[in-house]
Amino acid sequence: MARVRLRVSPILPTIASFLLAALWGLSVFAGWGLEAFCAGGESASTCSQRLGRVSAVSGLFAALAACCTAAAWLIPRSRRDQRVFTRFMGAGVASWILAEGVLFVGGVTAS
């Protein structure tokens, strides 16, 4: 029986990675996180301090995601071998999702 290989353009996970990076950046640096999670009953300074700590933890995953995405495009072996590229991009997108998840869960518990 023949195996069917499904090819995905490398631009799709790259766009997904950039969109997740934009969402994370706007949530952390443009105040979207503060607006979403600190508009409730708790004092604004306490909530923003907690959200700052959560953003720092989330930033570790975001840095890992940015490195994986950059490595997928910049390392010559990754550009030549589709499997290596897919592993780097998969790890990058998964790390962005983890960064967003940590930010969301931390923001919900901070409110």
C-alpha positions as CSV (number, residue, x, y, z in Angstrom):
1,M,0.0,0.0,0.0
2,A,1.4,3.4,-0.9
3,R,1.8,6.1,1.6
4,V,0.2,9.5,0.9
5,R,2.4,12.4,1.8
6,L,0.7,15.7,2.5
7,R,2.9,18.7,1.8
8,V,2.4,21.9,3.7
9,S,3.9,25.1,2.4
10,P,6.6,26.4,4.8
11,I,5.0,29.8,4.7
12,L,1.9,28.6,6.6
13,P,3.7,27.7,9.9
14,T,5.8,30.8,9.5
15,I,2.7,33.0,9.2
16,A,1.1,31.2,12.2
17,S,4.3,31.8,14.2
18,F,4.3,35.5,13.4
19,L,0.6,35.9,14.2
20,L,1.1,34.2,17.6
21,A,4.1,36.4,18.2
22,A,2.1,39.5,17.4
23,L,-0.7,38.3,19.8
24,W,1.8,37.6,22.5
25,G,3.6,40.9,22.0
26,L,0.4,42.9,22.1
27,S,-0.8,41.1,25.2
28,V,2.4,41.8,27.0
29,F,3.7,45.1,25.7
30,A,0.7,47.0,24.4
31,G,-1.5,46.5,27.5
32,W,-4.0,44.0,26.1
33,G,-3.3,41.7,29.0
34,L,-3.8,44.4,31.6
35,E,-7.1,45.4,29.9
36,A,-8.3,41.8,29.8
37,F,-7.3,40.6,33.2
38,C,-7.0,43.6,35.4
39,A,-10.3,45.4,34.8
40,G,-12.1,43.4,37.7
41,G,-12.3,43.9,41.4
42,E,-8.6,43.6,42.4
43,S,-6.5,46.7,42.7
44,A,-4.7,47.6,39.5
45,S,-1.2,47.7,40.9
46,T,-1.5,44.2,42.5
47,C,-2.9,42.7,39.4
48,S,-0.3,44.4,37.1
49,Q,2.5,43.0,39.4
50,R,1.1,39.5,39.1
51,L,0.6,39.8,35.4
52,G,4.2,41.1,35.2
53,R,5.5,37.9,36.8
54,V,3.3,35.8,34.6
55,S,4.6,37.7,31.5
56,A,8.2,36.9,32.6
57,V,7.5,33.2,32.7
58,S,5.6,33.3,29.5
59,G,8.5,35.2,28.0
60,L,10.8,32.2,28.4
61,F,8.5,30.2,26.1
62,A,8.3,33.1,23.7
63,A,12.1,33.4,23.5
64,L,12.3,29.7,22.8
65,A,9.6,30.0,20.1
66,A,11.4,32.9,18.5
67,C,14.7,31.0,18.5
68,C,13.1,27.9,17.0
69,T,11.4,29.9,14.3
70,A,14.6,31.8,13.4
71,A,16.6,28.5,13.4
72,A,14.2,27.0,11.0
73,W,14.9,29.7,8.4
74,L,18.5,30.5,9.2
75,I,20.3,27.2,9.8
76,P,21.4,25.9,6.4
77,R,20.7,22.2,7.3
78,S,17.1,23.2,8.2
79,R,16.6,24.8,4.9
80,R,17.9,21.8,3.0
81,D,16.0,19.1,4.9
82,Q,12.3,19.4,5.2
83,R,12.1,17.1,8.3
84,V,14.5,19.4,10.2
85,F,12.6,22.5,9.1
86,T,9.3,20.9,10.2
87,R,10.7,20.0,13.6
88,F,12.0,23.5,14.2
89,M,8.7,25.1,13.1
90,G,6.6,22.7,15.0
91,A,8.6,23.4,18.2
92,G,8.3,27.1,17.5
93,V,4.5,27.1,17.0
94,A,4.1,24.8,20.0
95,S,6.2,27.1,22.1
96,W,4.1,30.1,21.0
97,I,1.0,28.3,22.1
98,L,2.6,27.5,25.4
99,A,3.6,31.1,25.9
100,E,0.0,32.2,25.1
101,G,-1.4,29.5,27.4
102,V,0.8,30.5,30.3
103,L,-0.2,34.2,29.8
104,F,-3.9,33.3,29.7
105,V,-3.9,30.9,32.7
106,G,-1.7,33.3,34.7
107,G,-4.0,36.2,33.8
108,V,-7.1,34.3,34.8
109,T,-5.6,33.4,38.1
110,A,-4.4,37.0,38.6
111,S,-7.9,38.4,38.3
